[in-house]
Amino acid sequence: MTSVYQKFYFFLIGLFLALPLIVVAGVSVNQKQTLAFPPEGFSTSWYGEIFLNPEWRNALFASVTLAVLSAALAVAIALPLAWFLWRRVAPWANIFQLLGVAPFTLPPVITALGLLTFWATAGFYGQPWTAVVSHAIFFVTLPLVTLSLGFTSIDRSLVEAAATMGADERTIFRTVVLPLILPYIVSGYAFAFVLSLNEYIVAYMTVGFTMETLPIKIFNALRYGYTPTMASVTVLFVSTAAVIFGLVARFGDLPKLLGAMASDHK
């Protein structure tokens, strides 16, 4: 009986957490241009608006481009840093890990203001590439954590054996280490991509309205009224995140990515 109550309790918790998304999904299929819930009629035309309307389509393209590039740059920064921290075991090296984690642990508005000040002082404020660099710095923590977990899962005797056979650092990394940490690279990239796709404050502070991503587009559209297209974008974002994280959970070592030791989830 206790098990039944527990299941019912967790069902209620899950339903409570899902209610906002249920409401938003209902709003997104309104037949009329209204945010009424329950929906008045049924239509999926607002989803088509994201791809057919030039303004929404350009915002979607800007968001995806920003997420793809910034996530790649974040991984490019995190990979050599995690490799260095794993190969060079020294107390002073931990400061680099703290620097990598710092942007994500600070409140986003603080990081955004810092980046705004830096780019304005450097004379590059408003350039689209500054948003790519800013997002990469802001989200570098995610691939850094996943890659650090990946490196700790490697048996160091494999590296020592390769070195004994005459392989240099580059060969060891390419032939031994890289195949073992590839799932962690993909996972770190996926996490950074999804969060960059949904991020607003850093992008807005660094480029203003010179590059209109979907979150910025939603904010701008609010000044002219509410449309179900905004709800459709929300459902699209949540669905994308669910698919990507589902693939990570399906094909990746999710317990390990969440920090569990190998002996805990065998």
C-alpha atoms as an extended CHARMM CRD file, in Angstrom:
* protein
*
       266  EXT
         1         1  MET       CA              0.0000000000        0.0000000000        0.0000000000  PROA      1               0.0000000000
         2         2  THR       CA              2.8690000000        2.3260000000        0.8030000000  PROA      2               0.0000000000
         3         3  SER       CA              4.2360000000        1.7980000000       -2.6990000000  PROA      3               0.0000000000
         4         4  VAL       CA              0.8810000000        2.8440000000       -4.1940000000  PROA      4               0.0000000000
         5         5  TYR       CA              0.8530000000        6.0340000000       -2.1290000000  PROA      5               0.0000000000
         6         6  GLN       CA              4.4110000000        6.8130000000       -3.1630000000  PROA      6               0.0000000000
         7         7  LYS       CA              3.5910000000        6.3570000000       -6.8280000000  PROA      7               0.0000000000
         8         8  PHE       CA              0.5130000000        8.5420000000       -6.4770000000  PROA      8               0.0000000000
         9         9  TYR       CA              2.5180000000       11.1770000000       -4.6240000000  PROA      9               0.0000000000
        10        10  PHE       CA              5.2110000000       11.2720000000       -7.3260000000  PROA      10              0.0000000000
        11        11  PHE       CA              2.4900000000       11.3620000000       -9.9900000000  PROA      11              0.0000000000
        12        12  LEU       CA              1.0150000000       14.4700000000       -8.3850000000  PROA      12              0.0000000000
        13        13  ILE       CA              4.4580000000       16.0870000000       -8.1560000000  PROA      13              0.0000000000
        14        14  GLY       CA              5.1210000000       15.2950000000      -11.8200000000  PROA      14              0.0000000000
        15        15  LEU       CA              1.7210000000       16.6270000000      -12.8370000000  PROA      15              0.0000000000
        16        16  PHE       CA              2.2830000000       19.8340000000      -10.8690000000  PROA      16              0.0000000000
        17        17  LEU       CA              5.6500000000       20.3630000000      -12.5540000000  PROA      17              0.0000000000
        18        18  ALA       CA              4.2030000000       19.6200000000      -15.9880000000  PROA      18              0.0000000000
        19        19  LEU       CA              1.1580000000       21.8920000000      -15.6400000000  PROA      19              0.0000000000
        20        20  PRO       CA              2.8710000000       25.0550000000      -16.9720000000  PROA      20              0.0000000000
        21        21  LEU       CA              4.0320000000       23.1710000000      -20.0550000000  PROA      21              0.0000000000
        22        22  ILE       CA              0.5720000000       21.6580000000      -20.5380000000  PROA      22              0.0000000000
        23        23  VAL       CA             -0.9460000000       25.1380000000      -20.4330000000  PROA      23              0.0000000000
        24        24  VAL       CA              1.6440000000       26.5430000000      -22.8520000000  PROA      24              0.0000000000
        25        25  ALA       CA              1.1400000000       23.6030000000      -25.2260000000  PROA      25              0.0000000000
        26        26  GLY       CA             -2.6080000000       24.1910000000      -25.1260000000  PROA      26              0.0000000000
        27        27  VAL       CA             -2.1670000000       27.8880000000      -25.8510000000  PROA      27              0.0000000000
        28        28  SER       CA              0.0830000000       27.0890000000      -28.8280000000  PROA      28              0.0000000000
        29        29  VAL       CA             -2.7290000000       25.3190000000      -30.6950000000  PROA      29              0.0000000000
        30        30  ASN       CA             -5.3720000000       28.0250000000      -30.3460000000  PROA      30              0.0000000000
        31        31  GLN       CA             -7.2190000000       28.5910000000      -33.5880000000  PROA      31              0.0000000000
        32        32  LYS       CA             -7.5310000000       32.3130000000      -32.9050000000  PROA      32              0.0000000000
        33        33  GLN       CA             -4.7820000000       34.7750000000      -32.0160000000  PROA      33              0.0000000000
        34        34  THR       CA             -5.3390000000       34.5010000000      -28.2880000000  PROA      34              0.0000000000
        35        35  LEU       CA             -3.6020000000       33.0390000000      -25.2640000000  PROA      35              0.0000000000
        36        36  ALA       CA             -6.7980000000       31.4800000000      -23.9660000000  PROA      36              0.0000000000
        37        37  PHE       CA             -6.6740000000       28.1570000000      -22.1550000000  PROA      37              0.0000000000
        38        38  PRO       CA             -8.3810000000       25.7640000000      -22.7300000000  PROA      38              0.0000000000
        39        39  PRO       CA             -7.6880000000       26.4920000000      -26.4240000000  PROA      39              0.0000000000
        40        40  GLU       CA            -10.4630000000       27.9420000000      -28.5440000000  PROA      40              0.0000000000
        41        41  GLY       CA            -10.4600000000       25.5960000000      -31.5060000000  PROA      41              0.0000000000
        42        42  PHE       CA             -7.4180000000       23.7150000000      -32.7320000000  PROA      42              0.0000000000
        43        43  SER       CA             -4.7320000000       24.8020000000      -35.1760000000  PROA      43              0.0000000000
        44        44  THR       CA             -1.0260000000       24.1080000000      -35.6570000000  PROA      44              0.0000000000
        45        45  SER       CA             -0.5420000000       27.1220000000      -37.9230000000  PROA      45              0.0000000000
        46        46  TRP       CA              1.3710000000       28.9640000000      -35.1860000000  PROA      46              0.0000000000
        47        47  TYR       CA              4.1220000000       26.3510000000      -35.3980000000  PROA      47              0.0000000000
        48        48  GLY       CA              4.3240000000       26.9790000000      -39.1220000000  PROA      48              0.0000000000
        49        49  GLU       CA              4.6800000000       30.6860000000      -38.3480000000  PROA      49              0.0000000000
        50        50  ILE       CA              8.0920000000       29.9870000000      -36.8000000000  PROA      50              0.0000000000
        51        51  PHE       CA              9.4110000000       28.7080000000      -40.1450000000  PROA      51              0.0000000000
        52        52  LEU       CA              7.2790000000       30.6770000000      -42.6400000000  PROA      52              0.0000000000
        53        53  ASN       CA              7.3650000000       34.1530000000      -41.1120000000  PROA      53              0.0000000000
        54        54  PRO       CA             10.7010000000       35.7830000000      -42.1230000000  PROA      54              0.0000000000
        55        55  GLU       CA             11.1690000000       37.4840000000      -38.7510000000  PROA      55              0.0000000000
        56        56  TRP       CA             10.6480000000       34.3260000000      -36.7020000000  PROA      56              0.0000000000
        57        57  ARG       CA             12.6260000000       32.2290000000      -39.1920000000  PROA      57              0.0000000000
        58        58  ASN       CA             15.5990000000       34.5960000000      -39.0440000000  PROA      58              0.0000000000
        59        59  ALA       CA             15.4670000000       34.5620000000      -35.2440000000  PROA      59              0.0000000000
        60        60  LEU       CA             15.4230000000       30.7590000000      -35.2590000000  PROA      60              0.0000000000
        61        61  PHE       CA             18.4090000000       30.6640000000      -37.6100000000  PROA      61              0.0000000000
        62        62  ALA       CA             20.2830000000       33.1490000000      -35.4070000000  PROA      62              0.0000000000
        63        63  SER       CA             19.5690000000       31.0900000000      -32.2770000000  PROA      63              0.0000000000
        64        64  VAL       CA             20.6570000000       27.8020000000      -33.8380000000  PROA      64              0.0000000000
        65        65  THR       CA             23.7950000000       29.3620000000      -35.3410000000  PROA      65              0.0000000000
        66        66  LEU       CA             24.7200000000       30.9430000000      -32.0210000000  PROA      66              0.0000000000
        67        67  ALA       CA             24.1390000000       27.6770000000      -30.1350000000  PROA      67              0.0000000000
        68        68  VAL       CA             26.1070000000       25.5530000000      -32.6420000000  PROA      68              0.0000000000
        69        69  LEU       CA             29.1410000000       27.8610000000      -32.6870000000  PROA      69              0.0000000000
        70        70  SER       CA             29.2390000000       28.7400000000      -28.9990000000  PROA      70              0.0000000000
        71        71  ALA       CA             28.8740000000       25.1010000000      -27.9170000000  PROA      71              0.0000000000
        72        72  ALA       CA             31.7250000000       24.1170000000      -30.2590000000  PROA      72              0.0000000000
        73        73  LEU       CA             33.9180000000       26.8950000000      -28.8680000000  PROA      73              0.0000000000
        74        74  ALA       CA             33.0530000000       25.9190000000      -25.2870000000  PROA      74              0.0000000000
        75        75  VAL       CA             34.1630000000       22.3320000000      -25.9860000000  PROA      75              0.0000000000
        76        76  ALA       CA             37.3230000000       23.6120000000      -27.7040000000  PROA      76              0.0000000000
        77        77  ILE       CA             38.1710000000       25.5860000000      -24.5510000000  PROA      77              0.0000000000
        78        78  ALA       CA             37.2200000000       22.8520000000      -22.0870000000  PROA      78              0.0000000000
        79        79  LEU       CA             38.9580000000       19.9300000000      -23.8170000000  PROA      79              0.0000000000
        80        80  PRO       CA             42.6020000000       21.0610000000      -23.5000000000  PROA      80              0.0000000000
        81        81  LEU       CA             41.8970000000       22.4480000000      -20.0300000000  PROA      81              0.0000000000
        82        82  ALA       CA             40.4330000000       19.1370000000      -18.7940000000  PROA      82              0.0000000000
        83        83  TRP       CA             43.2920000000       17.2420000000      -20.4620000000  PROA      83              0.0000000000
        84        84  PHE       CA             45.8550000000       19.4760000000      -18.7410000000  PROA      84              0.0000000000
        85        85  LEU       CA             44.1910000000       19.0940000000      -15.3340000000  PROA      85              0.0000000000
        86        86  TRP       CA             44.1480000000       15.3120000000      -15.7340000000  PROA      86              0.0000000000
        87        87  ARG       CA             47.7200000000       14.9450000000      -16.9650000000  PROA      87              0.0000000000
        88        88  ARG       CA             49.3050000000       17.5300000000      -14.6440000000  PROA      88              0.0000000000
        89        89  VAL       CA             48.2310000000       16.5940000000      -11.1240000000  PROA      89              0.0000000000
        90        90  ALA       CA             49.2480000000       19.6450000000       -9.0790000000  PROA      90              0.0000000000
        91        91  PRO       CA             47.4590000000       21.7140000000       -6.4110000000  PROA      91              0.0000000000
        92        92  TRP       CA             48.0520000000       24.9790000000       -8.2680000000  PROA      92              0.0000000000
        93        93  ALA       CA             46.3250000000       23.5830000000      -11.3650000000  PROA      93              0.0000000000
        94        94  ASN       CA             42.9630000000       23.6330000000       -9.5610000000  PROA      94              0.0000000000
        95        95  ILE       CA             42.8080000000       27.4000000000      -10.0240000000  PROA      95              0.0000000000
        96        96  PHE       CA             42.1820000000       26.8210000000      -13.7450000000  PROA      96              0.0000000000
        97        97  GLN       CA             39.2370000000       24.5810000000      -12.9230000000  PROA      97              0.0000000000
        98        98  LEU       CA             37.8180000000       27.2600000000      -10.6210000000  PROA      98              0.0000000000
        99        99  LEU       CA             38.1850000000       29.8450000000      -13.3880000000  PROA      99              0.0000000000
       100       100  GLY       CA             36.3300000000       27.5190000000      -15.7560000000  PROA      100             0.0000000000
       101       101  VAL       CA             33.4550000000       27.0150000000      -13.3180000000  PROA      101             0.0000000000
       102       102  ALA       CA             33.2030000000       30.6360000000      -12.1490000000  PROA      102             0.0000000000
       103       103  PRO       CA             31.1410000000       32.1450000000      -15.0400000000  PROA      103             0.0000000000
       104       104  PHE       CA             28.3640000000       29.5710000000      -14.5830000000  PROA      104             0.0000000000
       105       105  THR       CA             28.2380000000       29.8360000000      -10.7830000000  PROA      105             0.0000000000
       106       106  LEU       CA             27.8060000000       33.6140000000      -10.7760000000  PROA      106             0.0000000000
       107       107  PRO       CA             24.3210000000       35.0920000000      -11.3180000000  PROA      107             0.0000000000
       108       108  PRO       CA             23.7820000000       35.4070000000      -15.0940000000  PROA      108             0.0000000000
       109       109  VAL       CA             23.1460000000       39.1440000000      -14.8850000000  PROA      109             0.0000000000
       110       110  ILE       CA             26.5320000000       39.6700000000      -13.2040000000  PROA      110             0.0000000000
       111       111  THR       CA             28.3260000000       37.7110000000      -15.9110000000  PROA      111             0.0000000000
       112       112  ALA       CA             26.3210000000       39.5200000000      -18.6020000000  PROA      112             0.0000000000
       113       113  LEU       CA             27.1980000000       42.9500000000      -17.1780000000  PROA      113             0.0000000000
       114       114  GLY       CA             30.8570000000       41.9700000000      -17.0180000000  PROA      114             0.0000000000
       115       115  LEU       CA             30.8190000000       40.8590000000      -20.6460000000  PROA      115             0.0000000000
       116       116  LEU       CA             28.9190000000       43.9960000000      -21.6740000000  PROA      116             0.0000000000
       117       117  THR       CA             31.5440000000       46.1830000000      -20.0070000000  PROA      117             0.0000000000
       118       118  PHE       CA             34.3930000000       44.2420000000      -21.5930000000  PROA      118             0.0000000000
       119       119  TRP       CA             33.0360000000       44.3250000000      -25.1430000000  PROA      119             0.0000000000
       120       120  ALA       CA             32.0040000000       47.9890000000      -24.8800000000  PROA      120             0.0000000000
       121       121  THR       CA             35.4820000000       48.9200000000      -23.6110000000  PROA      121             0.0000000000
       122       122  ALA       CA             37.1420000000       46.8810000000      -26.3590000000  PROA      122             0.0000000000
       123       123  GLY       CA             34.9480000000       48.5660000000      -28.9670000000  PROA      123             0.0000000000
       124       124  PHE       CA             33.2550000000       45.3860000000      -30.2050000000  PROA      124             0.0000000000
       125       125  TYR       CA             29.8250000000       45.7880000000      -28.6090000000  PROA      125             0.0000000000
       126       126  GLY       CA             27.0430000000       44.6980000000      -30.9440000000  PROA      126             0.0000000000
       127       127  GLN       CA             29.1670000000       42.3790000000      -33.0940000000  PROA      127             0.0000000000
       128       128  PRO       CA             27.4530000000       38.9900000000      -33.5260000000  PROA      128             0.0000000000
       129       129  TRP       CA             30.6630000000       37.0510000000      -32.8710000000  PROA      129             0.0000000000
       130       130  THR       CA             30.8760000000       38.5490000000      -29.3730000000  PROA      130             0.0000000000
       131       131  ALA       CA             27.6980000000       36.6370000000      -28.4530000000  PROA      131             0.0000000000
       132       132  VAL       CA             29.3750000000       33.3980000000      -29.5950000000  PROA      132             0.0000000000
       133       133  VAL       CA             32.4400000000       34.0650000000      -27.4400000000  PROA      133             0.0000000000
       134       134  SER       CA             30.3120000000       35.2060000000      -24.4880000000  PROA      134             0.0000000000
       135       135  HSD       CA             28.0960000000       32.1300000000      -24.5730000000  PROA      135             0.0000000000
       136       136  ALA       CA             31.1490000000       29.8940000000      -24.8960000000  PROA      136             0.0000000000
       137       137  ILE       CA             32.7000000000       31.4680000000      -21.8000000000  PROA      137             0.0000000000
       138       138  PHE       CA             29.4130000000       31.3570000000      -19.9180000000  PROA      138             0.0000000000
       139       139  PHE       CA             28.6980000000       27.6930000000      -20.6910000000  PROA      139             0.0000000000
       140       140  VAL       CA             32.2610000000       26.3190000000      -20.7220000000  PROA      140             0.0000000000
       141       141  THR       CA             31.5520000000       24.8540000000      -17.2760000000  PROA      141             0.0000000000
       142       142  LEU       CA             29.2620000000       22.1810000000      -18.7510000000  PROA      142             0.0000000000
       143       143  PRO       CA             31.7250000000       20.4940000000      -21.1300000000  PROA      143             0.0000000000
       144       144  LEU       CA             34.4870000000       21.0580000000      -18.5640000000  PROA      144             0.0000000000
       145       145  VAL       CA             32.5750000000       19.0260000000      -15.9750000000  PROA      145             0.0000000000
       146       146  THR       CA             31.5840000000       16.2460000000      -18.3740000000  PROA      146             0.0000000000
       147       147  LEU       CA             35.0900000000       16.0030000000      -19.8290000000  PROA      147             0.0000000000
       148       148  SER       CA             36.6470000000       15.9650000000      -16.3620000000  PROA      148             0.0000000000
       149       149  LEU       CA             34.3850000000       13.0210000000      -15.5000000000  PROA      149             0.0000000000
       150       150  GLY       CA             35.3910000000       11.3720000000      -18.7580000000  PROA      150             0.0000000000
       151       151  PHE       CA             39.0890000000       11.7130000000      -18.0430000000  PROA      151             0.0000000000
       152       152  THR       CA             38.7100000000       10.3230000000      -14.5230000000  PROA      152             0.0000000000
       153       153  SER       CA             37.0820000000        7.1970000000      -15.9880000000  PROA      153             0.0000000000
       154       154  ILE       CA             40.2020000000        6.4060000000      -18.0510000000  PROA      154             0.0000000000
       155       155  ASP       CA             42.5630000000        3.7660000000      -16.7200000000  PROA      155             0.0000000000
       156       156  ARG       CA             45.9280000000        5.5260000000      -16.5090000000  PROA      156             0.0000000000
       157       157  SER       CA             47.7140000000        2.2360000000      -17.1510000000  PROA      157             0.0000000000
       158       158  LEU       CA             46.5020000000        2.4510000000      -20.7680000000  PROA      158             0.0000000000
       159       159  VAL       CA             48.2590000000        5.7820000000      -21.1790000000  PROA      159             0.0000000000
       160       160  GLU       CA             51.3880000000        4.4640000000      -19.4840000000  PROA      160             0.0000000000
       161       161  ALA       CA             51.4000000000        1.4210000000      -21.7530000000  PROA      161             0.0000000000
       162       162  ALA       CA             51.1310000000        3.6230000000      -24.8580000000  PROA      162             0.0000000000
       163       163  ALA       CA             53.9760000000        5.8130000000      -23.6160000000  PROA      163             0.0000000000
       164       164  THR       CA             56.0910000000        2.7270000000      -22.9310000000  PROA      164             0.0000000000
       165       165  MET       CA             55.5610000000        1.6380000000      -26.5420000000  PROA      165             0.0000000000
       166       166  GLY       CA             57.0140000000        4.9790000000      -27.6940000000  PROA      166             0.0000000000
       167       167  ALA       CA             53.8570000000        7.0160000000      -28.3810000000  PROA      167             0.0000000000
       168       168  ASP       CA             54.1310000000       10.7630000000      -27.8220000000  PROA      168             0.0000000000
       169       169  GLU       CA             51.5050000000       12.9600000000      -26.1260000000  PROA      169             0.0000000000
       170       170  ARG       CA             49.6970000000       13.7360000000      -29.3700000000  PROA      170             0.0000000000
       171       171  THR       CA             49.5100000000       10.0940000000      -30.4350000000  PROA      171             0.0000000000
       172       172  ILE       CA             48.3420000000        8.9980000000      -26.9850000000  PROA      172             0.0000000000
       173       173  PHE       CA             45.5900000000       11.5750000000      -27.0460000000  PROA      173             0.0000000000
       174       174  ARG       CA             44.4370000000       10.7320000000      -30.5820000000  PROA      174             0.0000000000
       175       175  THR       CA             44.5350000000        6.9310000000      -30.3650000000  PROA      175             0.0000000000
       176       176  VAL       CA             43.8460000000        6.1670000000      -26.6970000000  PROA      176             0.0000000000
       177       177  VAL       CA             42.2100000000        9.0840000000      -24.9190000000  PROA      177             0.0000000000
       178       178  LEU       CA             39.9760000000       10.6090000000      -27.5880000000  PROA      178             0.0000000000
       179       179  PRO       CA             37.9590000000        7.4320000000      -28.3560000000  PROA      179             0.0000000000
       180       180  LEU       CA             37.3230000000        6.9520000000      -24.6140000000  PROA      180             0.0000000000
       181       181  ILE       CA             36.1260000000       10.5010000000      -23.9390000000  PROA      181             0.0000000000
       182       182  LEU       CA             34.1580000000       10.9940000000      -27.1640000000  PROA      182             0.0000000000
       183       183  PRO       CA             30.7620000000       10.3370000000      -25.4650000000  PROA      183             0.0000000000
       184       184  TYR       CA             31.6340000000       12.9850000000      -22.8710000000  PROA      184             0.0000000000
       185       185  ILE       CA             32.5710000000       15.4640000000      -25.5940000000  PROA      185             0.0000000000
       186       186  VAL       CA             29.2250000000       14.8990000000      -27.2990000000  PROA      186             0.0000000000
       187       187  SER       CA             27.3670000000       15.2060000000      -23.9810000000  PROA      187             0.0000000000
       188       188  GLY       CA             29.1710000000       18.4240000000      -23.0320000000  PROA      188             0.0000000000
       189       189  TYR       CA             28.4120000000       19.8620000000      -26.4650000000  PROA      189             0.0000000000
       190       190  ALA       CA             24.7350000000       18.8660000000      -26.1660000000  PROA      190             0.0000000000
       191       191  PHE       CA             24.3500000000       20.5170000000      -22.7550000000  PROA      191             0.0000000000
       192       192  ALA       CA             26.0140000000       23.7430000000      -23.9180000000  PROA      192             0.0000000000
       193       193  PHE       CA             23.9630000000       23.7570000000      -27.1430000000  PROA      193             0.0000000000
       194       194  VAL       CA             20.5960000000       23.4240000000      -25.4080000000  PROA      194             0.0000000000
       195       195  LEU       CA             21.3170000000       26.0960000000      -22.7900000000  PROA      195             0.0000000000
       196       196  SER       CA             22.7550000000       28.4840000000      -25.3820000000  PROA      196             0.0000000000
       197       197  LEU       CA             19.6390000000       28.0010000000      -27.5040000000  PROA      197             0.0000000000
       198       198  ASN       CA             17.4450000000       29.1570000000      -24.6120000000  PROA      198             0.0000000000
       199       199  GLU       CA             19.7160000000       31.8450000000      -23.1290000000  PROA      199             0.0000000000
       200       200  TYR       CA             18.5390000000       35.4660000000      -23.1980000000  PROA      200             0.0000000000
       201       201  ILE       CA             20.3300000000       37.8130000000      -20.8110000000  PROA      201             0.0000000000
       202       202  VAL       CA             23.9460000000       37.2790000000      -21.9700000000  PROA      202             0.0000000000
       203       203  ALA       CA             22.9990000000       37.4710000000      -25.6590000000  PROA      203             0.0000000000
       204       204  TYR       CA             20.9330000000       40.5990000000      -25.0800000000  PROA      204             0.0000000000
       205       205  MET       CA             23.6850000000       42.3180000000      -23.0780000000  PROA      205             0.0000000000
       206       206  THR       CA             26.3980000000       41.5770000000      -25.6320000000  PROA      206             0.0000000000
       207       207  VAL       CA             24.6400000000       42.2570000000      -28.9480000000  PROA      207             0.0000000000
       208       208  GLY       CA             21.4650000000       44.1220000000      -27.9800000000  PROA      208             0.0000000000
       209       209  PHE       CA             19.0840000000       44.0250000000      -30.9270000000  PROA      209             0.0000000000
       210       210  THR       CA             21.7480000000       43.7230000000      -33.6410000000  PROA      210             0.0000000000
       211       211  MET       CA             21.2770000000       39.9500000000      -33.6060000000  PROA      211             0.0000000000
       212       212  GLU       CA             17.7450000000       38.8700000000      -32.7470000000  PROA      212             0.0000000000
       213       213  THR       CA             17.6810000000       35.3460000000      -31.3280000000  PROA      213             0.0000000000
       214       214  LEU       CA             14.3880000000       33.6400000000      -30.5520000000  PROA      214             0.0000000000
       215       215  PRO       CA             14.4140000000       34.5850000000      -26.8320000000  PROA      215             0.0000000000
       216       216  ILE       CA             15.1490000000       38.2150000000      -27.7890000000  PROA      216             0.0000000000
       217       217  LYS       CA             12.4760000000       38.0290000000      -30.5030000000  PROA      217             0.0000000000
       218       218  ILE       CA              9.9130000000       36.8650000000      -27.9460000000  PROA      218             0.0000000000
       219       219  PHE       CA             10.8280000000       39.7660000000      -25.6660000000  PROA      219             0.0000000000
       220       220  ASN       CA             10.5020000000       42.2420000000      -28.5400000000  PROA      220             0.0000000000
       221       221  ALA       CA              7.1940000000       40.7410000000      -29.6730000000  PROA      221             0.0000000000
       222       222  LEU       CA              5.7110000000       41.1980000000      -26.1920000000  PROA      222             0.0000000000
       223       223  ARG       CA              5.6630000000       44.9450000000      -26.7900000000  PROA      223             0.0000000000
       224       224  TYR       CA              3.1260000000       44.4820000000      -29.5730000000  PROA      224             0.0000000000
       225       225  GLY       CA              0.8560000000       41.9290000000      -27.9500000000  PROA      225             0.0000000000
       226       226  TYR       CA              0.6830000000       38.2350000000      -27.2380000000  PROA      226             0.0000000000
       227       227  THR       CA              0.4310000000       35.5790000000      -29.9250000000  PROA      227             0.0000000000
       228       228  PRO       CA              0.3510000000       31.7760000000      -29.7290000000  PROA      228             0.0000000000
       229       229  THR       CA              3.5940000000       31.7870000000      -31.7600000000  PROA      229             0.0000000000
       230       230  MET       CA              5.4540000000       32.5730000000      -28.5390000000  PROA      230             0.0000000000
       231       231  ALA       CA              3.9630000000       29.4840000000      -26.9320000000  PROA      231             0.0000000000
       232       232  SER       CA              4.8620000000       27.4440000000      -30.0220000000  PROA      232             0.0000000000
       233       233  VAL       CA              8.5010000000       28.5360000000      -29.6980000000  PROA      233             0.0000000000
       234       234  THR       CA              8.4520000000       27.4730000000      -26.0550000000  PROA      234             0.0000000000
       235       235  VAL       CA              7.1330000000       24.0220000000      -26.9260000000  PROA      235             0.0000000000
       236       236  LEU       CA              9.7430000000       23.7480000000      -29.6890000000  PROA      236             0.0000000000
       237       237  PHE       CA             12.5410000000       24.6070000000      -27.2350000000  PROA      237             0.0000000000
       238       238  VAL       CA             11.3210000000       22.1380000000      -24.6100000000  PROA      238             0.0000000000
       239       239  SER       CA             10.8730000000       19.3870000000      -27.1990000000  PROA      239             0.0000000000
       240       240  THR       CA             14.3680000000       19.9680000000      -28.5770000000  PROA      240             0.0000000000
       241       241  ALA       CA             15.8750000000       19.8250000000      -25.0920000000  PROA      241             0.0000000000
       242       242  ALA       CA             13.9180000000       16.6530000000      -24.2600000000  PROA      242             0.0000000000
       243       243  VAL       CA             15.0750000000       14.9070000000      -27.4490000000  PROA      243             0.0000000000
       244       244  ILE       CA             18.7340000000       15.8860000000      -26.9920000000  PROA      244             0.0000000000
       245       245  PHE       CA             18.8570000000       14.9810000000      -23.3100000000  PROA      245             0.0000000000
       246       246  GLY       CA             16.9630000000       11.7760000000      -24.0690000000  PROA      246             0.0000000000
       247       247  LEU       CA             19.6000000000       10.8030000000      -26.6190000000  PROA      247             0.0000000000
       248       248  VAL       CA             22.3430000000       11.5830000000      -24.1000000000  PROA      248             0.0000000000
       249       249  ALA       CA             20.5990000000        9.4030000000      -21.5240000000  PROA      249             0.0000000000
       250       250  ARG       CA             20.0360000000        6.6220000000      -24.0740000000  PROA      250             0.0000000000
       251       251  PHE       CA             23.4770000000        6.4310000000      -25.6370000000  PROA      251             0.0000000000
       252       252  GLY       CA             25.6310000000        8.0370000000      -22.9570000000  PROA      252             0.0000000000
       253       253  ASP       CA             26.6020000000        6.9870000000      -19.4510000000  PROA      253             0.0000000000
       254       254  LEU       CA             24.0670000000        9.1810000000      -17.6580000000  PROA      254             0.0000000000
       255       255  PRO       CA             24.8780000000        8.0780000000      -14.0670000000  PROA      255             0.0000000000
       256       256  LYS       CA             28.5390000000        8.8210000000      -14.7380000000  PROA      256             0.0000000000
       257       257  LEU       CA             27.6720000000       12.1990000000      -16.2350000000  PROA      257             0.0000000000
       258       258  LEU       CA             25.7020000000       12.9790000000      -13.0960000000  PROA      258             0.0000000000
       259       259  GLY       CA             28.7620000000       12.2320000000      -10.9980000000  PROA      259             0.0000000000
       260       260  ALA       CA             28.1080000000        8.6710000000       -9.8640000000  PROA      260             0.0000000000
       261       261  MET       CA             31.0370000000        6.3440000000       -9.4410000000  PROA      261             0.0000000000
       262       262  ALA       CA             31.2270000000        3.2880000000      -11.6950000000  PROA      262             0.0000000000
       263       263  SER       CA             30.6780000000        0.9310000000       -8.7800000000  PROA      263             0.0000000000
       264       264  ASP       CA             27.4490000000        2.6840000000       -7.8800000000  PROA      264             0.0000000000
       265       265  HSD       CA             25.5670000000        1.9450000000      -11.1000000000  PROA      265             0.0000000000
       266       266  LYS       CA             26.8200000000       -1.4250000000      -12.2620000000  PROA      266             0.0000000000
